[in-house]
C-alpha cells in the first residue's frame, strides 16, 4: 500500500471514533435537513411549484455551513500530531512529503464527504414523493465535492503554519469567511469583479443552479492544487534545519508553486472567456429551445431585454436574468441590461418616458422602437421562453391587435376608481404589446384581430352593439365579457344564442322545464338575478378581511389545469379574486343552433369549490342555504372557441370568447392587489383571444421536480424524521464515542 493511504486511513478511523465528527454531523444535518423541511412545508402550503428543485436551497445552506464546519474537521490534521508528540517522528520518517500532504488532505476531504453523503436522504426522499432531476442533482453534488476539496486543501495548508487547533480553526475560518463574503451582492453588486474572481458563493452558485461551467471547475481544482503545493513547500521548509525565510515557511518554494499559480489563473481566465458550460438544470435555465433560438437568430431588428427589479430580488429572479442573457446572445443584435428602480432612477425615468410605467418586477422585451412587458411571478421561470416567443411575434406585427373597451353602458371606466375603474387592467394589457382604446356606440366596427371587451355593463347594450359583437365573432375576432348579476338582459340573451347561460339572465322556461326553444324567445321571462356567496369565508370575523361575496379561487379544484390560461396560474401557485360572481353554464353542442355549433368548444376555466357556494339576491339577509353540503361546484368562467364561418373576414380562423361572471374581478380594486393575479389572467386571456399564443414548438419548462404530492400527516412524519430524528441519532453517536474513549 502507498504511504498516503495508510496516513489517510489512520486519520479517518481516529476521527470516526471521536465525538467531534458526530457532533458536527448532527449540527450539519440539523441545518441542511431543517432547510429542506422548511422548503417542503412552504411548497406544500400553497399550490404551484418552488423556484428551484426542492433540495437546492438546503444544499446552498449546506455549502455555507460547510465553510463553517470545515475548519473544525481539518484543524486537527497536524495539531493532533503535535499534541500526541508524534510531530517530530512524522517529520523524520522516510516518507515523501507528497505522501504526507496527500494523506492528510484525503483524510480531511473524506470527513467532509461524509457530511455530503449524509444528505442523500433528500434526493432519496424526493424520488418517492416528487421527482429528482438526476443531472441537476449531480451538478449540485459535483460543486459541493469540489468545494469540500478546496476547503480541505486550505485547512491542510493552514494547519502547517499555525500551532494549536483553536488558532488553526480561527485562521482557516477567517480566510474562508473573506472568500465567502467577497460574493456579497453577486457579480452585479458593488464588489462585482472581486465576487466573480475569488467569491466562493459566486463560484458555487452555478453548480447549485445546474450548470457545469469550465471556469468554475478549473477555479476549484486550481485552488485545491495550489494549496496542496503550498502545504508541500511548508513541510519541506519545516524539514530543513535552521531558519528559513518567511515565504518559504508559507510554502512558496519557487518554481512549482509559481507555475501552479500561473496555470490556475490562466486556466480560470481561459475557461471563463470560452464560456464552455453544460446545462444540467431541471428547467433548462441556461439553454433555450431550438425553436426560440431560430426565432431570435432570424431577427433583423435590435432586440433588448431589460430586467427591472430591486437588488433584493436578485437571488429569487436570477433564473430570469440568466435566461435573458442567453436569449440576448442568441439574437444578432441582442443586448441585456438590468435597471434597479432605486439605484438607477435617471435610467428608469428615461425608460418610463419612452415606454410607460415599468411595472417592476418585470422583464421588458424591446424590438426596434416598441416594447412589451412580461410581468414576473412564480410561474414566469417555467413559461418564460414561450412568453418571449409570443411577445416577439406581437412586436413584429406592424399593426398589433387592439383591446377595445366598450363604454356608455355602466362599464368599468379608465377614469373610474376602485370598483368602477379599469386603468390598472388597461396598463397591464398595454404592457403585453396590445393597444388599448375605448369605444362607444358611434365607433367604427372592430377589426378581426381586435379584442372587444365588455367590462361589466349595467345598462342595455342595444341591438347595434350586440350585432357588432356577433359580426366580430363571425370574422374570427375575440370577445371578453365580464358581467355579474347586474348585467343587462339583452347581453344575457345574446350569450344564450352563443351557447352560454349567464346567471343574470336565466330564462324561466329553461330553469323550470329545460325548454331551450322557449328560452330563446326574445321576450322569454327571466329568473331573478343572483350572485354566489361562499361558505368558506362566512365564518366569525372572516368577512372583515375577505367578505363572503368574494370567491377566492386557487388550486386544481377551482382553476382548470388543462387550459393554458389557468394552468399557468397553477404552475405559479397564483390565485384569483372573484367578487359578486354569478354562475355561467355552457350548453352542449347538440343544443346549439347549426351555425354557432360548428366548431363550438366550451372549456371551463374557473369553478367554485364543492359544497361551498349558494345563491342570494343583493340585499337579502345572509343565511346558509339548506343542503349546501351536497351542492356541486359551479362554473364561473368559460373559454369558448368557435369554428370559422364561411364568410369570415379571416379565412380559417374562428372567433373566441371568454366570459367571467364577475364585474369587479376586472376592477382596479381587484387588479391592484398584489395577492391576486386578476390583471395577469385577464391580460393573458386577451392574448389568447387575439390568437397571440407562443409557437407550439417552444416548450414550457418541466415542473415535476419543483412540486411535491404528499398528505399533511405524511409530511409531518417526514419532517420529524429528517430534521429531528436523524440529528438526534448523531448526538447519540457522539455520546457513544465519548463513552468508548473513557473506557
Protein Blocks (a to p, Z undefined) as FASTA:
>chain_A
ZZklmmmmmmmmmmmmpmklmmmmmmmmmmmmmmmmmmmmmmmmpgcjdfbdfklmmmmm
mmmmmmmmmmmmmmmmmmmmmmnopmmmmmmpccdfklmmmmmmmmmmmmmmmmmmmmmm
mmmmmmmmmccdfklmmmmmmmmmmmmmmmmmmmmmmmmmpgcjklmmmmmmmmmmmmmm
mmgoijmlmklmmmmmmmmklmmmmmmnopacfklmmmmmmmmmmmmmmmmmmmmmmmpg
cjddfklmnopabjmmmmmmmmmmmmmmmmmmnopacdfbfklpmbccfklmmmmmmpmb
dcdddddddfklmmmmmmmmmmmmmmmmmpmkbccddddfklmmmlmmmmmmmnopfkia
cddddehjbccdddddfklmmmmmmmmmmmmmmmmpmbdcdddddehehpacfkbghjlb
cklmmmmmmmnopacddddfkbccddfkbccddehiabdebjmlmmmmmmmmmnopacdd
dddfkbcfklmmmmmmnopacfklccfklmmnopaklmmpmklccddddddddfklmcgh
klmmmcfklccdedjklmcfkbmklmmmmmnopacddehiaddddddfklpcfklmnopa
cddfbdcdehkbccddehiacdddehklmpccddfbdcddddddfkbfbghiacdddddf
bfklmpmklmmpmkbcklmmmmmmmmmmnopaccfklccddfklmcccddfklmmmmmmm
mmmmmmmmmmmmmmmmmmmmmZZ
